[in-house]
Amino acid sequence: MHHLIHHETVDKALEILADQYCRSTLLCFQEATEDALPIRDLATRVVPGERKNETVVRLHHSTLPRLADAGLIEYDSRSSTVRYHGDQDIEELLATLTDCFAGEEQFCEVGP
């Protein structure tokens, strides 16, 4: 039996998961013990290393609004806090993609 799937829902999910920053952000929250993080802490987890300020800007202007529009996170720009809401379908799809591309270094790592 086939499940009734709305094409817009599938397209939106795949569009979100096509972005390395979105994948990495979602994986950070799935692996975290907290469901809310300051954006600077999240940036350090998304891109470990020296690019923290650049990552904060990218998260603030691009990644977090996309994830918030999809209902996956809530971003309070005044307190610079990101709260993860998650979505079982997105999490399952991300887990499947992660398994499929387990040997691919760049699947969830954000490159220079």
Order of alpha helices (4+ residues) and beta strands (2+ residues): alpha-alpha-beta-alpha-alpha-alpha-beta-beta-alpha
